[in-house]
């Protein structure tokens, strides 16, 4: 008929054995950051496969690993902090400033054996062919002009450099789009330490999501809210080298209620302020 082929759509079902091959793909959803992060590490522990990594010592057991998709419906709904993330609140503020303000960009000196990049440098000052590209500025401009654009993204990977680095960027890409009056952010990691890094990553990138929403609001004169946050990690892992620490985390879940496992941002603010004070004093020395 009219030279066109007729195609029949046929339902095909994979067996459970076929589905279980390779790395499991896990999705968790929830209202708040600590809720979703907590669910993600538990699911990784329960359902992740055992696999070795390039960082293992001979005596280390293999890691638990999965591909993880986390969906946070309301990134700024309280509580925003989980008490069990393995870093101090001051460290979280320093990391926030590192990613958003570039306070450690001057540590990038690979020729001296120091840092090879920072996320701030790759997102706000991506260097290529003698040029510097502020990808976050591009995202703001693009979504201000065309809110529904699918091209508003920022990348970190440099294919001509990163494969040779000892510690190439784990973060690969940010993708943003406005739906009605809310800004959604999808963050893509090639590799993500579920227990010791992921919560800090999520917290800081939602802060960036808020900054971008505020910049778009100012540019277009219409309020854009922070929408859902989606975190995608190809390899979401719990390292075998710190299983004992993680087992302590699991034990805490049995002893404390969710309220006792989390903090409101207001509780953390004095610690953040102390970190800001220390950073300012160090700059003045």
MARBADREN-271143 format. One line per field, with one value per residue (C-alpha): residue number from 1; x, y, z. Coordinates in Angstrom, 3 decimals. Each point is the difference from the previous one (the first is absolute). Last residue first. Layout:
// MARBADREN-271143
tornu	NUM, ...
px	X, ...
py	Y, ...
pz	Z, ...
***
This chain:
// MARBADREN-271143
tornu	285, 284, 283, 282, 281, 280, 279, 278, 277, 276, 275, 274, 273, 272, 271, 270, 269, 268, 267, 266, 265, 264, 263, 262, 261, 260, 259, 258, 257, 256, 255, 254, 253, 252, 251, 250, 249, 248, 247, 246, 245, 244, 243, 242, 241, 240, 239, 238, 237, 236, 235, 234, 233, 232, 231, 230, 229, 228, 227, 226, 225, 224, 223, 222, 221, 220, 219, 218, 217, 216, 215, 214, 213, 212, 211, 210, 209, 208, 207, 206, 205, 204, 203, 202, 201, 200, 199, 198, 197, 196, 195, 194, 193, 192, 191, 190, 189, 188, 187, 186, 185, 184, 183, 182, 181, 180, 179, 178, 177, 176, 175, 174, 173, 172, 171, 170, 169, 168, 167, 166, 165, 164, 163, 162, 161, 160, 159, 158, 157, 156, 155, 154, 153, 152, 151, 150, 149, 148, 147, 146, 145, 144, 143, 142, 141, 140, 139, 138, 137, 136, 135, 134, 133, 132, 131, 130, 129, 128, 127, 126, 125, 124, 123, 122, 121, 120, 119, 118, 117, 116, 115, 114, 113, 112, 111, 110, 109, 108, 107, 106, 105, 104, 103, 102, 101, 100, 99, 98, 97, 96, 95, 94, 93, 92, 91, 90, 89, 88, 87, 86, 85, 84, 83, 82, 81, 80, 79, 78, 77, 76, 75, 74, 73, 72, 71, 70, 69, 68, 67, 66, 65, 64, 63, 62, 61, 60, 59, 58, 57, 56, 55, 54, 53, 52, 51, 50, 49, 48, 47, 46, 45, 44, 43, 42, 41, 40, 39, 38, 37, 36, 35, 34, 33, 32, 31, 30, 29, 28, 27, 26, 25, 24, 23, 22, 21, 20, 19, 18, 17, 16, 15, 14, 13, 12, 11, 10, 9, 8, 7, 6, 5, 4, 3, 2, 1
px	46.363, -3.195, -1.217, 0.383, -2.119, -2.763, -0.003, -0.154, -2.954, -1.851, 0.490, -1.350, -3.017, -0.714, 0.172, -2.400, -2.326, -0.236, -2.900, -1.926, 0.438, -2.154, 1.806, -0.592, 0.401, -2.026, -2.931, 0.298, -0.269, 3.125, 1.185, -0.496, 1.395, 3.058, 0.841, 0.074, 2.476, 2.224, -0.108, 1.212, 3.050, 0.803, -0.425, 2.668, 2.501, -2.788, -1.002, -3.694, -0.765, -2.152, 1.478, -2.075, -1.256, -3.152, -1.234, -3.365, -1.051, -3.580, -0.873, 1.605, -2.389, 0.082, -1.604, -0.410, 2.116, 1.838, 3.610, -0.624, -1.967, 2.662, 2.673, -2.118, -0.630, 3.741, 0.879, -2.581, 1.335, 3.513, -1.206, -1.595, 3.440, 1.534, -2.385, 0.154, 3.799, 0.236, -2.451, 1.848, 3.510, 0.638, -2.848, -0.865, 3.440, -1.049, 1.351, -1.112, -2.136, -2.978, -1.975, -3.570, -1.291, -3.622, -0.903, -3.589, -2.461, -1.664, 2.738, 3.399, 2.905, 3.462, 2.658, 3.262, 2.728, 2.956, 0.640, 2.627, 2.775, 3.305, 2.194, 3.224, -0.277, 0.652, -3.662, -0.600, 2.105, -1.095, -3.469, -0.670, -2.968, -1.754, -3.264, -2.680, -3.519, -2.833, -0.627, -3.428, -1.662, -3.344, 0.923, 1.182, 1.521, 0.505, 0.839, 2.842, 1.358, 0.119, 1.529, 2.626, 0.946, 0.408, 2.256, 2.440, 2.345, 3.692, 1.838, 3.537, -1.151, -2.130, -0.270, -3.179, -0.180, -3.365, -0.782, 3.500, 1.599, -2.729, 0.222, 3.682, 2.874, 3.365, 0.883, 3.704, 2.884, 1.800, -1.023, -3.495, -0.343, -3.636, 0.257, -0.898, -3.501, -0.439, -2.403, -1.919, -3.247, -2.607, 2.038, 2.625, -2.475, -2.340, 2.952, 0.994, -3.596, -0.128, 3.323, -1.415, -2.956, 2.389, 0.454, -1.288, -3.679, -1.753, -1.803, -2.001, -0.712, -2.861, -2.781, -1.741, -1.232, 2.628, 0.438, -3.762, -0.711, 3.382, 0.481, 2.991, 1.166, 2.717, 2.054, 1.281, 3.091, 0.906, 3.799, 2.330, 1.737, 3.261, 3.110, 1.724, -0.673, -2.818, 0.233, -0.552, -3.277, -1.291, -3.586, -2.685, -3.463, -2.292, -3.400, 0.104, 2.865, -1.037, -3.582, 1.133, 2.241, -2.829, -2.667, 2.210, 0.717, -3.716, -1.066, 2.960, -0.743, -3.765, -3.292, 0.792, 0.979, 2.377, 0.925, 2.369, 1.723, 1.895, 3.414, 0.346, -2.472, -3.092, -2.342, 1.165, -0.645, -3.401, -0.909, -0.398, -3.414, -0.748, -3.285, -0.227, -0.688, -0.826, 1.539, -1.606, 2.424, -0.729, -0.070, -3.332, -1.596
py	35.372, 1.737, -2.927, -2.380, 2.327, 0.035, -3.788, -0.327, 2.412, -1.803, -3.310, 1.540, 1.307, -3.467, -1.401, 2.692, -0.816, -3.734, 0.110, 2.397, -2.438, -2.505, -3.146, -3.714, -3.407, 0.836, 1.079, -3.278, -1.921, -1.439, -3.454, -2.122, 2.626, 0.306, -3.664, 0.665, 2.838, -2.271, -2.540, 2.779, 0.635, -3.726, -0.187, 2.683, -1.744, -1.823, 3.272, 0.823, 0.784, 1.898, -0.700, 1.579, 2.670, 2.011, 2.717, 1.632, 3.216, 1.209, 3.647, 3.122, 2.850, 2.463, 3.351, 2.286, 3.037, -1.806, 0.618, 0.163, -3.248, -1.649, 0.968, -1.278, -3.353, -0.316, 0.686, -2.522, -2.735, 0.807, -0.606, -3.233, -0.869, 0.554, -2.263, -2.761, -0.096, 0.080, -2.897, -1.977, 0.176, -2.445, -2.493, -0.265, 0.664, 1.105, -0.974, 1.087, 2.714, 1.705, 2.828, 0.762, 3.405, 1.101, 3.678, 0.834, 2.488, -2.195, -2.575, 1.656, -2.143, -0.834, -2.572, -0.243, -2.305, -2.192, 0.079, -2.600, 2.164, -1.773, -1.218, -1.503, 2.085, -1.534, -0.455, 3.625, 1.915, -0.276, -1.219, 3.008, -0.856, 2.685, 0.688, 2.679, -0.295, 2.140, -1.612, -1.501, 3.406, 0.425, 3.308, 1.557, 3.479, -0.139, -3.686, 0.733, 2.992, -1.820, -3.120, 2.104, 1.747, -3.425, -1.060, 2.847, -0.747, 0.963, 0.033, -1.010, -3.034, -1.240, 1.141, -0.538, 2.870, -0.205, -3.721, -1.499, 2.462, -0.435, -3.775, 0.235, -1.138, -1.785, 0.618, -0.133, -1.884, 3.215, -0.129, -0.859, 3.446, 0.602, 1.144, 3.550, -1.274, -0.712, 2.810, -0.547, 1.631, -2.705, -3.212, 0.989, 2.144, -2.941, -2.253, 2.440, 0.066, -3.805, -0.173, 2.289, -2.361, -2.866, -2.974, -3.572, 0.654, -1.395, 3.122, 0.340, 3.578, 1.677, -0.437, 1.908, 0.472, 1.554, -2.914, -0.618, -2.995, -1.698, -2.708, -2.301, -2.279, -2.496, -2.394, -2.592, -0.983, -1.661, 0.060, -2.980, -0.991, 1.803, -2.081, 0.642, 3.732, 1.319, 3.261, -1.361, -1.560, -3.536, -1.118, -1.456, 0.858, 2.532, -1.090, 0.345, 2.461, 2.081, 0.031, 1.207, 2.654, 1.292, 0.051, 2.166, 2.369, 0.296, 0.810, 2.290, 2.076, 0.348, -1.134, -3.486, -2.244, -2.907, -1.688, -2.961, -1.392, -3.205, -0.388, -2.910, -2.831, 0.110, 0.919, -3.005, -2.382, 1.588, -0.905, 2.794, 0.608, 0.925, 1.448, 0.101, 3.129, -1.029, 2.040, 0.573, 1.225, 3.129, 0.106, 1.807, -3.220
pz	55.946, -1.090, -2.095, 2.960, 2.146, -2.630, -0.245, 3.781, 0.193, -2.789, 1.809, 3.192, -1.907, -1.364, 3.527, 1.230, -2.957, 0.687, 2.451, -2.240, -2.888, 1.878, 1.026, -0.607, 1.652, 3.110, -2.166, -1.944, 3.277, 1.598, 1.088, -3.116, -2.339, 2.227, -0.615, -3.733, 0.514, 2.100, -2.833, -2.255, 2.115, 0.009, -3.784, -0.477, -2.298, -1.839, -1.622, -0.259, -3.608, -2.436, -3.436, -2.759, 2.405, -0.749, 2.363, -0.749, 1.751, -0.210, -0.342, 1.446, -0.742, -2.886, 0.813, -3.006, -0.842, -2.788, 1.110, 3.730, -0.012, -2.184, 2.524, 2.898, -1.703, -0.737, 3.637, 1.203, -2.287, 1.262, 3.563, -1.246, -1.327, 3.433, 1.907, -2.597, -0.091, 3.794, 0.219, -2.668, 1.487, 2.859, -0.270, -3.682, -1.450, -3.483, -3.417, -3.484, 1.579, -1.671, 1.615, -1.104, 1.093, -0.296, 0.118, 0.918, -1.501, -2.663, -0.556, -0.378, -1.154, 1.300, -0.826, 1.945, -1.267, 0.835, 3.737, 0.876, -1.411, -0.684, 2.883, -1.355, -3.151, -3.421, -0.945, 1.076, -2.491, -3.665, 0.925, 2.203, 2.193, 2.048, -1.809, 0.299, -1.371, -1.283, -3.378, 0.655, -0.290, 1.787, 1.649, -3.292, 0.487, 3.763, -0.350, -2.414, 1.904, 3.340, -1.579, -1.795, 3.250, 1.575, -2.865, 0.531, -2.905, -0.006, -3.312, -0.947, -1.935, 2.909, 3.593, 2.005, 2.486, 1.785, -0.224, -0.364, 2.403, 2.585, -0.231, 0.793, -2.200, -0.073, 3.635, 0.925, -1.601, -0.884, -3.671, 1.211, 1.623, 0.916, 3.630, -1.092, -0.743, 3.695, 0.915, -3.242, 1.120, -0.677, 0.151, 2.598, 1.915, 0.447, 0.917, 2.744, 1.236, 0.108, 1.826, 2.697, 0.334, 0.641, -2.267, -0.067, -0.820, 3.062, 1.234, -3.198, -1.012, -1.874, 2.562, -1.360, -3.566, -2.217, -2.437, -0.375, -2.258, 0.342, -2.629, 0.320, -2.827, 0.918, -2.112, 2.449, 1.959, 3.290, 0.179, 0.029, 3.248, 0.719, 0.770, -3.321, 0.153, -2.128, -1.942, -3.515, 1.130, 0.651, -0.381, 2.286, -1.301, 1.632, 1.270, 3.778, 0.409, -3.006, 1.279, 3.419, -1.573, -2.178, 2.713, 2.213, -2.886, -0.779, 3.556, 0.638, -3.125, 0.480, -1.562, -1.223, -2.860, -0.537, -3.281, -0.313, -3.088, 0.770, -1.663, -2.384, -0.448, 2.218, -2.848, -2.023, 2.892, 0.610, -3.581, -2.483, -1.462, -3.581, -1.167, -3.768, -2.002, -3.535, -2.763, -3.386, -2.590, -1.985, -3.789, 0.012, 1.294
***
